[in-house]
Amino acid sequence: MVEDRIRNIEARVQASTSLPDAAKAELLELLAALRVELQGVKKEHLERAESAANIPSTPGSLETAHGETLDDALGALTGTVTALEATHPRAAALANRLAIALANMGI
């Protein structure tokens, strides 16, 4: 699933007509580096991170669709991110740089 997301972002960056070439190059470079770095991350770690990041909540409720409280779900997400940062600091740093670059571009 993570690889699918990376491909999706790459396709959108390449298809963008509003991004300057330098911004496209920066984003594509970060995505390529992240892809390489994630090859060293165990599949179960990626699946756990993906699962923790998907926190669908019931409208108007503080419970997720799975019946856990939003605080519990956010706690699980925080724990997963902390574990990923501890075990794979370069992958976490690259993902953070990518998120910041996208945010700075208004994406």
Gaussian input, Z-matrix of N, CA and C with variables (Angstrom, degrees):
# hf/3-21g

backbone

0 1
 N
 C     1     B1
 C     2     B2     1     A1
 N     3     B3     2     A2     1     D1
 C     4     B4     3     A3     2     D2
 C     5     B5     4     A4     3     D3
 N     6     B6     5     A5     4     D4
 C     7     B7     6     A6     5     D5
 C     8     B8     7     A7     6     D6
 N     9     B9     8     A8     7     D7
 C    10    B10     9     A9     8     D8
 C    11    B11    10    A10     9     D9
 N    12    B12    11    A11    10    D10
 C    13    B13    12    A12    11    D11
 C    14    B14    13    A13    12    D12
 N    15    B15    14    A14    13    D13
 C    16    B16    15    A15    14    D14
 C    17    B17    16    A16    15    D15
 N    18    B18    17    A17    16    D16
 C    19    B19    18    A18    17    D17
 C    20    B20    19    A19    18    D18
 N    21    B21    20    A20    19    D19
 C    22    B22    21    A21    20    D20
 C    23    B23    22    A22    21    D21
 N    24    B24    23    A23    22    D22
 C    25    B25    24    A24    23    D23
 C    26    B26    25    A25    24    D24
 N    27    B27    26    A26    25    D25
 C    28    B28    27    A27    26    D26
 C    29    B29    28    A28    27    D27
 N    30    B30    29    A29    28    D28
 C    31    B31    30    A30    29    D29
 C    32    B32    31    A31    30    D30
 N    33    B33    32    A32    31    D31
 C    34    B34    33    A33    32    D32
 C    35    B35    34    A34    33    D33
 N    36    B36    35    A35    34    D34
 C    37    B37    36    A36    35    D35
 C    38    B38    37    A37    36    D36
 N    39    B39    38    A38    37    D37
 C    40    B40    39    A39    38    D38
 C    41    B41    40    A40    39    D39
 N    42    B42    41    A41    40    D40
 C    43    B43    42    A42    41    D41
 C    44    B44    43    A43    42    D42
 N    45    B45    44    A44    43    D43
 C    46    B46    45    A45    44    D44
 C    47    B47    46    A46    45    D45
 N    48    B48    47    A47    46    D46
 C    49    B49    48    A48    47    D47
 C    50    B50    49    A49    48    D48
 N    51    B51    50    A50    49    D49
 C    52    B52    51    A51    50    D50
 C    53    B53    52    A52    51    D51
 N    54    B54    53    A53    52    D52
 C    55    B55    54    A54    53    D53
 C    56    B56    55    A55    54    D54
 N    57    B57    56    A56    55    D55
 C    58    B58    57    A57    56    D56
 C    59    B59    58    A58    57    D57
 N    60    B60    59    A59    58    D58
 C    61    B61    60    A60    59    D59
 C    62    B62    61    A61    60    D60
 N    63    B63    62    A62    61    D61
 C    64    B64    63    A63    62    D62
 C    65    B65    64    A64    63    D63
 N    66    B66    65    A65    64    D64
 C    67    B67    66    A66    65    D65
 C    68    B68    67    A67    66    D66
 N    69    B69    68    A68    67    D67
 C    70    B70    69    A69    68    D68
 C    71    B71    70    A70    69    D69
 N    72    B72    71    A71    70    D70
 C    73    B73    72    A72    71    D71
 C    74    B74    73    A73    72    D72
 N    75    B75    74    A74    73    D73
 C    76    B76    75    A75    74    D74
 C    77    B77    76    A76    75    D75
 N    78    B78    77    A77    76    D76
 C    79    B79    78    A78    77    D77
 C    80    B80    79    A79    78    D78
 N    81    B81    80    A80    79    D79
 C    82    B82    81    A81    80    D80
 C    83    B83    82    A82    81    D81
 N    84    B84    83    A83    82    D82
 C    85    B85    84    A84    83    D83
 C    86    B86    85    A85    84    D84
 N    87    B87    86    A86    85    D85
 C    88    B88    87    A87    86    D86
 C    89    B89    88    A88    87    D87
 N    90    B90    89    A89    88    D88
 C    91    B91    90    A90    89    D89
 C    92    B92    91    A91    90    D90
 N    93    B93    92    A92    91    D91
 C    94    B94    93    A93    92    D92
 C    95    B95    94    A94    93    D93
 N    96    B96    95    A95    94    D94
 C    97    B97    96    A96    95    D95
 C    98    B98    97    A97    96    D96
 N    99    B99    98    A98    97    D97
 C   100   B100    99    A99    98    D98
 C   101   B101   100   A100    99    D99
 N   102   B102   101   A101   100   D100
 C   103   B103   102   A102   101   D101
 C   104   B104   103   A103   102   D102
 N   105   B105   104   A104   103   D103
 C   106   B106   105   A105   104   D104
 C   107   B107   106   A106   105   D105
 N   108   B108   107   A107   106   D106
 C   109   B109   108   A108   107   D107
 C   110   B110   109   A109   108   D108
 N   111   B111   110   A110   109   D109
 C   112   B112   111   A111   110   D110
 C   113   B113   112   A112   111   D111
 N   114   B114   113   A113   112   D112
 C   115   B115   114   A114   113   D113
 C   116   B116   115   A115   114   D114
 N   117   B117   116   A116   115   D115
 C   118   B118   117   A117   116   D116
 C   119   B119   118   A118   117   D117
 N   120   B120   119   A119   118   D118
 C   121   B121   120   A120   119   D119
 C   122   B122   121   A121   120   D120
 N   123   B123   122   A122   121   D121
 C   124   B124   123   A123   122   D122
 C   125   B125   124   A124   123   D123
 N   126   B126   125   A125   124   D124
 C   127   B127   126   A126   125   D125
 C   128   B128   127   A127   126   D126
 N   129   B129   128   A128   127   D127
 C   130   B130   129   A129   128   D128
 C   131   B131   130   A130   129   D129
 N   132   B132   131   A131   130   D130
 C   133   B133   132   A132   131   D131
 C   134   B134   133   A133   132   D132
 N   135   B135   134   A134   133   D133
 C   136   B136   135   A135   134   D134
 C   137   B137   136   A136   135   D135
 N   138   B138   137   A137   136   D136
 C   139   B139   138   A138   137   D137
 C   140   B140   139   A139   138   D138
 N   141   B141   140   A140   139   D139
 C   142   B142   141   A141   140   D140
 C   143   B143   142   A142   141   D141
 N   144   B144   143   A143   142   D142
 C   145   B145   144   A144   143   D143
 C   146   B146   145   A145   144   D144
 N   147   B147   146   A146   145   D145
 C   148   B148   147   A147   146   D146
 C   149   B149   148   A148   147   D147
 N   150   B150   149   A149   148   D148
 C   151   B151   150   A150   149   D149
 C   152   B152   151   A151   150   D150
 N   153   B153   152   A152   151   D151
 C   154   B154   153   A153   152   D152
 C   155   B155   154   A154   153   D153
 N   156   B156   155   A155   154   D154
 C   157   B157   156   A156   155   D155
 C   158   B158   157   A157   156   D156
 N   159   B159   158   A158   157   D157
 C   160   B160   159   A159   158   D158
 C   161   B161   160   A160   159   D159
 N   162   B162   161   A161   160   D160
 C   163   B163   162   A162   161   D161
 C   164   B164   163   A163   162   D162
 N   165   B165   164   A164   163   D163
 C   166   B166   165   A165   164   D164
 C   167   B167   166   A166   165   D165
 N   168   B168   167   A167   166   D166
 C   169   B169   168   A168   167   D167
 C   170   B170   169   A169   168   D168
 N   171   B171   170   A170   169   D169
 C   172   B172   171   A171   170   D170
 C   173   B173   172   A172   171   D171
 N   174   B174   173   A173   172   D172
 C   175   B175   174   A174   173   D173
 C   176   B176   175   A175   174   D174
 N   177   B177   176   A176   175   D175
 C   178   B178   177   A177   176   D176
 C   179   B179   178   A178   177   D177
 N   180   B180   179   A179   178   D178
 C   181   B181   180   A180   179   D179
 C   182   B182   181   A181   180   D180
 N   183   B183   182   A182   181   D181
 C   184   B184   183   A183   182   D182
 C   185   B185   184   A184   183   D183
 N   186   B186   185   A185   184   D184
 C   187   B187   186   A186   185   D185
 C   188   B188   187   A187   186   D186
 N   189   B189   188   A188   187   D187
 C   190   B190   189   A189   188   D188
 C   191   B191   190   A190   189   D189
 N   192   B192   191   A191   190   D190
 C   193   B193   192   A192   191   D191
 C   194   B194   193   A193   192   D192
 N   195   B195   194   A194   193   D193
 C   196   B196   195   A195   194   D194
 C   197   B197   196   A196   195   D195
 N   198   B198   197   A197   196   D196
 C   199   B199   198   A198   197   D197
 C   200   B200   199   A199   198   D198
 N   201   B201   200   A200   199   D199
 C   202   B202   201   A201   200   D200
 C   203   B203   202   A202   201   D201
 N   204   B204   203   A203   202   D202
 C   205   B205   204   A204   203   D203
 C   206   B206   205   A205   204   D204
 N   207   B207   206   A206   205   D205
 C   208   B208   207   A207   206   D206
 C   209   B209   208   A208   207   D207
 N   210   B210   209   A209   208   D208
 C   211   B211   210   A210   209   D209
 C   212   B212   211   A211   210   D210
 N   213   B213   212   A212   211   D211
 C   214   B214   213   A213   212   D212
 C   215   B215   214   A214   213   D213
 N   216   B216   215   A215   214   D214
 C   217   B217   216   A216   215   D215
 C   218   B218   217   A217   216   D216
 N   219   B219   218   A218   217   D217
 C   220   B220   219   A219   218   D218
 C   221   B221   220   A220   219   D219
 N   222   B222   221   A221   220   D220
 C   223   B223   222   A222   221   D221
 C   224   B224   223   A223   222   D222
 N   225   B225   224   A224   223   D223
 C   226   B226   225   A225   224   D224
 C   227   B227   226   A226   225   D225
 N   228   B228   227   A227   226   D226
 C   229   B229   228   A228   227   D227
 C   230   B230   229   A229   228   D228
 N   231   B231   230   A230   229   D229
 C   232   B232   231   A231   230   D230
 C   233   B233   232   A232   231   D231
 N   234   B234   233   A233   232   D232
 C   235   B235   234   A234   233   D233
 C   236   B236   235   A235   234   D234
 N   237   B237   236   A236   235   D235
 C   238   B238   237   A237   236   D236
 C   239   B239   238   A238   237   D237
 N   240   B240   239   A239   238   D238
 C   241   B241   240   A240   239   D239
 C   242   B242   241   A241   240   D240
 N   243   B243   242   A242   241   D241
 C   244   B244   243   A243   242   D242
 C   245   B245   244   A244   243   D243
 N   246   B246   245   A245   244   D244
 C   247   B247   246   A246   245   D245
 C   248   B248   247   A247   246   D246
 N   249   B249   248   A248   247   D247
 C   250   B250   249   A249   248   D248
 C   251   B251   250   A250   249   D249
 N   252   B252   251   A251   250   D250
 C   253   B253   252   A252   251   D251
 C   254   B254   253   A253   252   D252
 N   255   B255   254   A254   253   D253
 C   256   B256   255   A255   254   D254
 C   257   B257   256   A256   255   D255
 N   258   B258   257   A257   256   D256
 C   259   B259   258   A258   257   D257
 C   260   B260   259   A259   258   D258
 N   261   B261   260   A260   259   D259
 C   262   B262   261   A261   260   D260
 C   263   B263   262   A262   261   D261
 N   264   B264   263   A263   262   D262
 C   265   B265   264   A264   263   D263
 C   266   B266   265   A265   264   D264
 N   267   B267   266   A266   265   D265
 C   268   B268   267   A267   266   D266
 C   269   B269   268   A268   267   D267
 N   270   B270   269   A269   268   D268
 C   271   B271   270   A270   269   D269
 C   272   B272   271   A271   270   D270
 N   273   B273   272   A272   271   D271
 C   274   B274   273   A273   272   D272
 C   275   B275   274   A274   273   D273
 N   276   B276   275   A275   274   D274
 C   277   B277   276   A276   275   D275
 C   278   B278   277   A277   276   D276
 N   279   B279   278   A278   277   D277
 C   280   B280   279   A279   278   D278
 C   281   B281   280   A280   279   D279
 N   282   B282   281   A281   280   D280
 C   283   B283   282   A282   281   D281
 C   284   B284   283   A283   282   D282
 N   285   B285   284   A284   283   D283
 C   286   B286   285   A285   284   D284
 C   287   B287   286   A286   285   D285
 N   288   B288   287   A287   286   D286
 C   289   B289   288   A288   287   D287
 C   290   B290   289   A289   288   D288
 N   291   B291   290   A290   289   D289
 C   292   B292   291   A291   290   D290
 C   293   B293   292   A292   291   D291
 N   294   B294   293   A293   292   D292
 C   295   B295   294   A294   293   D293
 C   296   B296   295   A295   294   D294
 N   297   B297   296   A296   295   D295
 C   298   B298   297   A297   296   D296
 C   299   B299   298   A298   297   D297
 N   300   B300   299   A299   298   D298
 C   301   B301   300   A300   299   D299
 C   302   B302   301   A301   300   D300
 N   303   B303   302   A302   301   D301
 C   304   B304   303   A303   302   D302
 C   305   B305   304   A304   303   D303
 N   306   B306   305   A305   304   D304
 C   307   B307   306   A306   305   D305
 C   308   B308   307   A307   306   D306
 N   309   B309   308   A308   307   D307
 C   310   B310   309   A309   308   D308
 C   311   B311   310   A310   309   D309
 N   312   B312   311   A311   310   D310
 C   313   B313   312   A312   311   D311
 C   314   B314   313   A313   312   D312
 N   315   B315   314   A314   313   D313
 C   316   B316   315   A315   314   D314
 C   317   B317   316   A316   315   D315
 N   318   B318   317   A317   316   D316
 C   319   B319   318   A318   317   D317
 C   320   B320   319   A319   318   D318

   B1=1.4441
   B2=1.5275
   B3=1.3209
   B4=1.4592
   B5=1.5242
   B6=1.3297
   B7=1.4727
   B8=1.5209
   B9=1.3272
   B10=1.4664
   B11=1.5214
   B12=1.3207
   B13=1.4690
   B14=1.5202
   B15=1.3242
   B16=1.4651
   B17=1.5269
   B18=1.3395
   B19=1.4719
   B20=1.5284
   B21=1.3332
   B22=1.4638
   B23=1.5278
   B24=1.3167
   B25=1.4683
   B26=1.5236
   B27=1.3412
   B28=1.4675
   B29=1.5229
   B30=1.3100
   B31=1.4679
   B32=1.5238
   B33=1.3116
   B34=1.4643
   B35=1.5235
   B36=1.3239
   B37=1.4715
   B38=1.5198
   B39=1.3282
   B40=1.4646
   B41=1.5258
   B42=1.3305
   B43=1.4675
   B44=1.5253
   B45=1.3122
   B46=1.4591
   B47=1.5249
   B48=1.3078
   B49=1.4631
   B50=1.5222
   B51=1.3412
   B52=1.4628
   B53=1.5282
   B54=1.3273
   B55=1.4651
   B56=1.5211
   B57=1.3238
   B58=1.4661
   B59=1.5346
   B60=1.3091
   B61=1.4653
   B62=1.5218
   B63=1.3170
   B64=1.4687
   B65=1.5299
   B66=1.3285
   B67=1.4673
   B68=1.5227
   B69=1.3303
   B70=1.4684
   B71=1.5265
   B72=1.3140
   B73=1.4688
   B74=1.5250
   B75=1.3352
   B76=1.4641
   B77=1.5275
   B78=1.3265
   B79=1.4653
   B80=1.5263
   B81=1.3255
   B82=1.4590
   B83=1.5290
   B84=1.3227
   B85=1.4661
   B86=1.5295
   B87=1.3241
   B88=1.4668
   B89=1.5306
   B90=1.3207
   B91=1.4629
   B92=1.5257
   B93=1.3262
   B94=1.4664
   B95=1.5282
   B96=1.3181
   B97=1.4651
   B98=1.5242
   B99=1.3320
   B100=1.4678
   B101=1.5231
   B102=1.3188
   B103=1.4714
   B104=1.5310
   B105=1.3216
   B106=1.4658
   B107=1.5251
   B108=1.3006
   B109=1.4641
   B110=1.5215
   B111=1.3193
   B112=1.4631
   B113=1.5196
   B114=1.3224
   B115=1.4606
   B116=1.5185
   B117=1.3307
   B118=1.4600
   B119=1.5170
   B120=1.3105
   B121=1.4646
   B122=1.5264
   B123=1.3174
   B124=1.4595
   B125=1.5207
   B126=1.3116
   B127=1.4632
   B128=1.5244
   B129=1.3355
   B130=1.4705
   B131=1.5223
   B132=1.3399
   B133=1.4656
   B134=1.5256
   B135=1.3302
   B136=1.4643
   B137=1.5230
   B138=1.3301
   B139=1.4665
   B140=1.5264
   B141=1.3279
   B142=1.4622
   B143=1.5248
   B144=1.3238
   B145=1.4636
   B146=1.5231
   B147=1.3318
   B148=1.4676
   B149=1.5241
   B150=1.3274
   B151=1.4644
   B152=1.5212
   B153=1.3148
   B154=1.4648
   B155=1.5230
   B156=1.3324
   B157=1.4584
   B158=1.5247
   B159=1.3212
   B160=1.4613
   B161=1.5154
   B162=1.3159
   B163=1.4600
   B164=1.5183
   B165=1.3385
   B166=1.4659
   B167=1.5209
   B168=1.3042
   B169=1.4611
   B170=1.5157
   B171=1.3197
   B172=1.4504
   B173=1.5209
   B174=1.3352
   B175=1.4665
   B176=1.5284
   B177=1.3384
   B178=1.4594
   B179=1.5190
   B180=1.3232
   B181=1.4546
   B182=1.5208
   B183=1.3215
   B184=1.4557
   B185=1.5239
   B186=1.3428
   B187=1.4515
   B188=1.5174
   B189=1.3231
   B190=1.4580
   B191=1.5162
   B192=1.3118
   B193=1.4638
   B194=1.5263
   B195=1.3313
   B196=1.4561
   B197=1.5332
   B198=1.3240
   B199=1.4529
   B200=1.5174
   B201=1.3288
   B202=1.4571
   B203=1.5217
   B204=1.3266
   B205=1.4559
   B206=1.5238
   B207=1.2972
   B208=1.4601
   B209=1.5243
   B210=1.3361
   B211=1.4661
   B212=1.5262
   B213=1.3447
   B214=1.4698
   B215=1.5210
   B216=1.3277
   B217=1.4628
   B218=1.5249
   B219=1.3252
   B220=1.4654
   B221=1.5223
   B222=1.3266
   B223=1.4610
   B224=1.5220
   B225=1.3327
   B226=1.4663
   B227=1.5161
   B228=1.3298
   B229=1.4629
   B230=1.5259
   B231=1.3183
   B232=1.4657
   B233=1.5224
   B234=1.3343
   B235=1.4613
   B236=1.5142
   B237=1.3138
   B238=1.4589
   B239=1.5217
   B240=1.3201
   B241=1.4667
   B242=1.5233
   B243=1.3190
   B244=1.4678
   B245=1.5308
   B246=1.3368
   B247=1.4681
   B248=1.5277
   B249=1.3292
   B250=1.4695
   B251=1.5226
   B252=1.3208
   B253=1.4636
   B254=1.5222
   B255=1.3405
   B256=1.4630
   B257=1.5272
   B258=1.3324
   B259=1.4590
   B260=1.5223
   B261=1.3072
   B262=1.4662
   B263=1.5321
   B264=1.3331
   B265=1.4734
   B266=1.5220
   B267=1.3301
   B268=1.4660
   B269=1.5287
   B270=1.3378
   B271=1.4702
   B272=1.5216
   B273=1.3284
   B274=1.4651
   B275=1.5254
   B276=1.3285
   B277=1.4631
   B278=1.5333
   B279=1.3337
   B280=1.4714
   B281=1.5247
   B282=1.3341
   B283=1.4665
   B284=1.5225
   B285=1.3271
   B286=1.4654
   B287=1.5302
   B288=1.3219
   B289=1.4755
   B290=1.5186
   B291=1.3277
   B292=1.4579
   B293=1.5188
   B294=1.3285
   B295=1.4744
   B296=1.5315
   B297=1.3156
   B298=1.4667
   B299=1.5325
   B300=1.3383
   B301=1.4675
   B302=1.5184
   B303=1.3323
   B304=1.4633
   B305=1.5237
   B306=1.3170
   B307=1.4666
   B308=1.5296
   B309=1.3234
   B310=1.4609
   B311=1.5275
   B312=1.3347
   B313=1.4666
   B314=1.5243
   B315=1.3287
   B316=1.4428
   B317=1.5179
   B318=1.3029
   B319=1.4735
   B320=1.5151
   A1=111.57
   A2=116.80
   A3=119.44
   A4=109.86
   A5=116.11
   A6=119.69
   A7=110.45
   A8=117.33
   A9=120.80
   A10=110.91
   A11=116.40
   A12=119.89
   A13=111.48
   A14=116.21
   A15=119.67
   A16=109.84
   A17=116.88
   A18=120.24
   A19=111.23
   A20=116.31
   A21=120.98
   A22=110.66
   A23=116.79
   A24=120.34
   A25=109.92
   A26=116.91
   A27=119.90
   A28=111.43
   A29=116.52
   A30=120.44
   A31=110.48
   A32=116.80
   A33=120.09
   A34=111.78
   A35=115.92
   A36=119.78
   A37=109.54
   A38=117.23
   A39=121.17
   A40=112.06
   A41=116.94
   A42=120.76
   A43=113.00
   A44=116.85
   A45=120.48
   A46=111.47
   A47=114.90
   A48=119.79
   A49=111.46
   A50=116.32
   A51=119.47
   A52=113.31
   A53=117.14
   A54=119.38
   A55=110.59
   A56=117.18
   A57=119.76
   A58=109.77
   A59=116.39
   A60=120.82
   A61=112.05
   A62=117.59
   A63=120.77
   A64=111.35
   A65=116.59
   A66=120.64
   A67=110.44
   A68=116.62
   A69=120.32
   A70=110.51
   A71=115.29
   A72=119.96
   A73=111.01
   A74=116.83
   A75=120.86
   A76=110.92
   A77=116.19
   A78=120.22
   A79=111.62
   A80=117.05
   A81=120.33
   A82=111.22
   A83=116.79
   A84=121.13
   A85=110.37
   A86=116.73
   A87=120.55
   A88=111.25
   A89=116.92
   A90=120.43
   A91=111.15
   A92=117.11
   A93=120.32
   A94=110.49
   A95=116.74
   A96=120.55
   A97=110.99
   A98=116.72
   A99=120.78
   A100=110.34
   A101=116.97
   A102=121.27
   A103=109.98
   A104=116.84
   A105=121.28
   A106=110.20
   A107=117.06
   A108=121.21
   A109=111.53
   A110=117.38
   A111=120.58
   A112=112.61
   A113=117.93
   A114=119.83
   A115=110.99
   A116=116.57
   A117=120.66
   A118=114.03
   A119=117.14
   A120=121.14
   A121=108.19
   A122=116.07
   A123=120.43
   A124=110.40
   A125=115.55
   A126=121.95
   A127=111.59
   A128=117.31
   A129=118.99
   A130=112.43
   A131=117.32
   A132=120.03
   A133=110.67
   A134=115.64
   A135=120.08
   A136=110.69
   A137=116.61
   A138=120.16
   A139=110.81
   A140=117.43
   A141=120.72
   A142=110.29
   A143=117.04
   A144=120.48
   A145=110.99
   A146=115.97
   A147=120.83
   A148=110.59
   A149=116.21
   A150=121.34
   A151=111.09
   A152=116.64
   A153=120.32
   A154=111.80
   A155=117.07
   A156=120.60
   A157=112.70
   A158=117.65
   A159=121.89
   A160=109.29
   A161=116.18
   A162=121.64
   A163=108.90
   A164=117.44
   A165=118.82
   A166=109.91
   A167=116.63
   A168=119.22
   A169=109.93
   A170=113.65
   A171=120.29
   A172=107.31
   A173=119.43
   A174=120.75
   A175=111.33
   A176=114.97
   A177=120.91
   A178=113.96
   A179=117.46
   A180=120.92
   A181=110.03
   A182=115.23
   A183=120.27
   A184=110.41
   A185=117.01
   A186=122.04
   A187=109.59
   A188=114.93
   A189=119.26
   A190=108.21
   A191=115.05
   A192=120.10
   A193=111.07
   A194=117.46
   A195=121.68
   A196=111.80
   A197=118.50
   A198=122.10
   A199=115.32
   A200=118.46
   A201=119.28
   A202=108.66
   A203=115.74
   A204=117.90
   A205=108.93
   A206=115.71
   A207=120.89
   A208=109.83
   A209=117.16
   A210=120.08
   A211=111.39
   A212=116.75
   A213=120.40
   A214=110.74
   A215=116.51
   A216=121.13
   A217=110.71
   A218=116.88
   A219=120.32
   A220=110.78
   A221=116.52
   A222=120.63
   A223=111.03
   A224=116.08
   A225=120.27
   A226=110.59
   A227=116.65
   A228=120.56
   A229=110.50
   A230=117.06
   A231=121.31
   A232=110.73
   A233=116.45
   A234=120.44
   A235=112.17
   A236=116.42
   A237=121.06
   A238=110.69
   A239=117.02
   A240=121.02
   A241=110.16
   A242=117.07
   A243=121.30
   A244=110.20
   A245=116.63
   A246=120.33
   A247=110.79
   A248=117.04
   A249=120.34
   A250=110.19
   A251=116.98
   A252=120.22
   A253=111.16
   A254=116.86
   A255=120.72
   A256=111.99
   A257=116.53
   A258=119.48
   A259=113.29
   A260=117.18
   A261=121.66
   A262=109.69
   A263=116.86
   A264=119.58
   A265=113.93
   A266=118.10
   A267=119.64
   A268=110.65
   A269=117.31
   A270=120.39
   A271=110.07
   A272=116.98
   A273=120.39
   A274=110.83
   A275=116.59
   A276=120.23
   A277=110.96
   A278=117.05
   A279=120.06
   A280=111.32
   A281=116.74
   A282=119.97
   A283=109.98
   A284=116.48
   A285=120.61
   A286=110.84
   A287=117.48
   A288=120.86
   A289=111.20
   A290=116.42
   A291=120.67
   A292=110.58
   A293=116.29
   A294=120.32
   A295=111.04
   A296=116.77
   A297=120.64
   A298=110.30
   A299=117.20
   A300=120.39
   A301=110.23
   A302=117.27
   A303=120.58
   A304=110.66
   A305=117.37
   A306=121.32
   A307=111.00
   A308=116.29
   A309=119.68
   A310=112.65
   A311=116.02
   A312=121.26
   A313=111.81
   A314=115.83
   A315=119.93
   A316=113.17
   A317=116.20
   A318=120.96
   A319=108.18
   D1=-38.05
   D2=179.81
   D3=-63.37
   D4=-42.71
   D5=178.50
   D6=-60.91
   D7=-38.23
   D8=177.05
   D9=-61.46
   D10=-41.29
   D11=179.33
   D12=-66.05
   D13=-40.63
   D14=178.60
   D15=-62.91
   D16=-45.37
   D17=178.49
   D18=-61.01
   D19=-40.98
   D20=179.36
   D21=-61.26
   D22=-45.90
   D23=179.69
   D24=-64.69
   D25=-43.53
   D26=178.46
   D27=-58.30
   D28=-44.55
   D29=-179.37
   D30=-62.58
   D31=-41.75
   D32=-179.93
   D33=-67.15
   D34=-39.84
   D35=178.08
   D36=-63.30
   D37=-48.14
   D38=-178.37
   D39=-63.52
   D40=-33.73
   D41=-177.96
   D42=-82.84
   D43=-13.25
   D44=-176.58
   D45=-64.99
   D46=133.33
   D47=175.67
   D48=-100.52
   D49=-8.41
   D50=-176.75
   D51=-99.41
   D52=-12.43
   D53=178.73
   D54=-85.59
   D55=134.33
   D56=174.30
   D57=-65.04
   D58=155.50
   D59=-178.67
   D60=-57.64
   D61=-38.42
   D62=179.72
   D63=-63.61
   D64=-40.05
   D65=178.53
   D66=-67.11
   D67=-41.74
   D68=176.94
   D69=-59.67
   D70=-46.14
   D71=-179.02
   D72=-61.53
   D73=-42.56
   D74=179.29
   D75=-61.61
   D76=-47.32
   D77=-179.28
   D78=-64.47
   D79=-43.90
   D80=-179.77
   D81=-65.23
   D82=-34.94
   D83=176.89
   D84=-66.20
   D85=-44.53
   D86=178.00
   D87=-62.95
   D88=-41.96
   D89=179.26
   D90=-64.32
   D91=-40.62
   D92=178.71
   D93=-64.78
   D94=-42.79
   D95=178.66
   D96=-64.74
   D97=-40.31
   D98=178.73
   D99=-64.55
   D100=-42.11
   D101=178.82
   D102=-58.46
   D103=-47.42
   D104=179.90
   D105=-62.18
   D106=-45.44
   D107=-178.03
   D108=-64.67
   D109=-37.77
   D110=-178.44
   D111=-71.19
   D112=-14.73
   D113=176.04
   D114=-63.62
   D115=-24.14
   D116=178.80
   D117=-88.50
   D118=-2.11
   D119=-179.09
   D120=-93.47
   D121=131.35
   D122=-179.37
   D123=-62.63
   D124=144.38
   D125=-177.31
   D126=-56.13
   D127=-41.06
   D128=-178.76
   D129=-65.71
   D130=-30.54
   D131=175.86
   D132=-67.25
   D133=-42.03
   D134=178.54
   D135=-64.92
   D136=-42.29
   D137=179.60
   D138=-64.93
   D139=-40.02
   D140=178.29
   D141=-64.01
   D142=-42.43
   D143=178.89
   D144=-64.66
   D145=-42.17
   D146=178.90
   D147=-62.04
   D148=-44.69
   D149=-179.69
   D150=-64.44
   D151=-43.29
   D152=-178.73
   D153=-67.50
   D154=-29.65
   D155=-179.07
   D156=-75.22
   D157=-20.97
   D158=179.52
   D159=-94.06
   D160=94.97
   D161=-176.85
   D162=-116.28
   D163=75.35
   D164=179.14
   D165=-71.66
   D166=129.18
   D167=179.75
   D168=-109.05
   D169=154.36
   D170=176.30
   D171=-75.04
   D172=130.54
   D173=-178.22
   D174=-54.70
   D175=132.87
   D176=177.68
   D177=73.22
   D178=15.31
   D179=-176.35
   D180=-130.77
   D181=158.16
   D182=174.24
   D183=-99.24
   D184=20.05
   D185=176.02
   D186=-111.52
   D187=147.97
   D188=175.06
   D189=-80.44
   D190=173.11
   D191=178.97
   D192=-64.11
   D193=-18.35
   D194=-178.97
   D195=-94.23
   D196=4.87
   D197=176.19
   D198=88.58
   D199=-5.21
   D200=176.92
   D201=-84.16
   D202=158.74
   D203=179.54
   D204=-73.96
   D205=156.83
   D206=178.66
   D207=-61.50
   D208=-37.73
   D209=177.37
   D210=-61.06
   D211=-41.36
   D212=177.80
   D213=-63.14
   D214=-44.08
   D215=-179.31
   D216=-64.77
   D217=-42.58
   D218=178.73
   D219=-67.30
   D220=-35.63
   D221=176.20
   D222=-63.28
   D223=-41.61
   D224=177.74
   D225=-64.05
   D226=-41.30
   D227=178.58
   D228=-63.35
   D229=-44.93
   D230=178.61
   D231=-60.42
   D232=-43.16
   D233=178.63
   D234=-62.90
   D235=-40.67
   D236=179.38
   D237=-65.38
   D238=-44.34
   D239=179.21
   D240=-63.79
   D241=-43.05
   D242=179.57
   D243=-61.50
   D244=-43.60
   D245=178.99
   D246=-64.41
   D247=-41.61
   D248=178.88
   D249=-63.80
   D250=-42.45
   D251=178.87
   D252=-62.59
   D253=-37.63
   D254=-178.75
   D255=-71.98
   D256=-39.99
   D257=-175.59
   D258=-89.36
   D259=-26.46
   D260=-177.58
   D261=-138.38
   D262=67.93
   D263=-174.90
   D264=-61.79
   D265=-34.39
   D266=-179.21
   D267=-68.80
   D268=-41.80
   D269=177.97
   D270=-62.98
   D271=-42.53
   D272=179.37
   D273=-64.76
   D274=-40.62
   D275=179.37
   D276=-65.34
   D277=-41.17
   D278=178.74
   D279=-65.26
   D280=-41.81
   D281=178.31
   D282=-62.77
   D283=-39.00
   D284=178.37
   D285=-66.34
   D286=-43.58
   D287=178.09
   D288=-61.50
   D289=-39.85
   D290=178.29
   D291=-63.88
   D292=-45.60
   D293=-179.94
   D294=-62.37
   D295=-41.05
   D296=179.35
   D297=-66.84
   D298=-42.81
   D299=179.56
   D300=-61.45
   D301=-44.20
   D302=178.71
   D303=-63.52
   D304=-43.79
   D305=-179.80
   D306=-63.56
   D307=-41.39
   D308=179.56
   D309=-65.58
   D310=-24.40
   D311=177.50
   D312=-89.23
   D313=-0.75
   D314=179.73
   D315=78.87
   D316=22.16
   D317=-178.24
   D318=-100.91

